[in-house]
Amino acid sequence: MGIPTGQILNLIAVIERDVQLLDGGRWDDEIWISKDLTEAYLSILNTVEPFNWTKWERGIDAIQSGSDFEDFSEDELLRALYTIFRGNRFTQGIWAMYLSNGTIVKILRKIIERRGQQ
């Protein structure tokens, strides 16, 4: 894929920093999400080809169930990140929840892991 690994590692670091600053506060109030985090996340999402994420049951099920995303390709992992972000438009707080509970970092680390296996 075209996203440099360094860009993914940077996003992970920014997420971890912002979550640490949250320090047990309310994750559903998105005010804790920094501009740096938003911009870094969007720069990765801008590489995802638009698709009908509302009908992507495999991804939605994996996200909601806390899957380990073991059998997802890199493209599907990027779609999962996209689905979470787009879902926030309809259910406010979803993006913040998956940022704070580690799901998004898990997906990002799985992308890096996939690259190491190639």
C-alpha positions as CSV (number, residue, x, y, z in Angstrom):
1,M,0.0,0.0,0.0
2,G,1.0,3.6,-0.5
3,I,0.9,4.8,3.2
4,P,4.4,5.0,4.6
5,T,4.9,2.9,7.8
6,G,6.3,6.0,9.4
7,Q,3.0,7.8,8.9
8,I,1.2,5.0,10.6
9,L,3.6,4.9,13.5
10,N,3.2,8.7,13.9
11,L,-0.6,8.3,14.0
12,I,-0.3,5.6,16.7
13,A,2.0,7.9,18.8
14,V,-0.5,10.8,18.5
15,I,-3.4,8.6,19.4
16,E,-1.6,7.2,22.5
17,R,-0.6,10.7,23.5
18,D,-4.1,12.0,23.3
19,V,-5.6,9.0,25.0
20,Q,-3.1,9.4,27.8
21,L,-4.0,13.1,28.2
22,L,-7.7,12.0,28.5
23,D,-6.6,10.1,31.6
24,G,-9.9,8.5,32.4
25,G,-12.0,11.4,31.3
26,R,-15.1,11.1,29.2
27,W,-14.2,9.5,25.9
28,D,-17.5,10.3,24.3
29,D,-16.8,14.0,24.4
30,E,-14.6,14.4,21.3
31,I,-13.1,17.6,22.6
32,W,-10.0,15.7,23.7
33,I,-9.2,14.7,20.2
34,S,-6.4,17.0,19.0
35,K,-6.1,18.6,15.6
36,D,-2.9,16.7,15.1
37,L,-4.7,13.4,15.6
38,T,-7.6,14.4,13.3
39,E,-5.2,15.5,10.5
40,A,-3.0,12.4,10.8
41,Y,-6.1,10.1,10.7
42,L,-7.6,11.9,7.8
43,S,-4.4,11.7,5.8
44,I,-4.6,8.0,6.0
45,L,-8.3,7.8,5.3
46,N,-7.7,9.9,2.1
47,T,-6.0,6.9,0.6
48,V,-9.0,4.6,1.0
49,E,-11.2,4.2,-2.1
50,P,-14.8,5.1,-1.3
51,F,-17.0,2.1,-0.8
52,N,-20.4,1.4,0.7
53,W,-19.3,1.0,4.3
54,T,-22.8,0.9,5.6
55,K,-23.3,-2.5,3.9
56,W,-19.8,-3.9,4.8
57,E,-21.1,-6.5,7.3
58,R,-17.7,-8.3,7.7
59,G,-16.0,-5.1,8.8
60,I,-18.8,-3.7,10.9
61,D,-19.1,-7.1,12.7
62,A,-15.4,-7.3,13.3
63,I,-15.2,-3.8,14.7
64,Q,-18.2,-4.2,17.0
65,S,-17.1,-7.6,18.3
66,G,-13.6,-6.5,19.2
67,S,-12.0,-8.8,16.6
68,D,-8.3,-9.3,16.3
69,F,-8.6,-8.6,12.6
70,E,-6.3,-11.6,12.0
71,D,-7.7,-12.5,8.6
72,F,-8.1,-9.0,7.2
73,S,-6.0,-7.7,4.4
74,E,-4.3,-4.3,4.6
75,D,-7.0,-2.9,2.3
76,E,-9.7,-4.3,4.7
77,L,-7.9,-2.9,7.7
78,L,-7.9,0.6,6.1
79,R,-11.6,0.1,5.3
80,A,-12.2,-0.6,9.0
81,L,-10.6,2.7,9.9
82,Y,-12.7,4.4,7.3
83,T,-15.9,2.7,8.6
84,I,-15.3,3.8,12.2
85,F,-14.7,7.4,11.1
86,R,-17.8,7.5,8.8
87,G,-19.9,5.8,11.4
88,N,-19.2,8.6,13.8
89,R,-21.4,10.9,11.5
90,F,-24.4,8.8,12.4
91,T,-23.5,7.8,16.0
92,Q,-21.5,10.6,17.6
93,G,-18.8,9.4,19.9
94,I,-18.0,6.1,18.0
95,W,-14.7,7.4,16.7
96,A,-13.7,8.6,20.2
97,M,-14.7,5.3,21.7
98,Y,-12.6,3.2,19.3
99,L,-9.7,5.6,19.7
100,S,-9.8,5.4,23.5
101,N,-10.4,1.7,23.8
102,G,-7.5,0.7,21.6
103,T,-9.4,-0.7,18.6
104,I,-7.9,1.8,16.2
105,V,-4.4,1.3,17.4
106,K,-4.9,-2.5,17.1
107,I,-5.9,-2.0,13.5
108,L,-3.0,0.2,12.8
109,R,-0.5,-2.2,14.4
110,K,-2.1,-5.0,12.3
111,I,-1.3,-3.1,9.1
112,I,2.3,-2.8,10.2
113,E,2.4,-6.5,11.1
114,R,1.0,-7.4,7.7
115,R,3.8,-5.6,6.0
116,G,6.4,-7.5,8.1
117,Q,4.9,-10.8,6.8
118,Q,5.3,-9.8,3.2
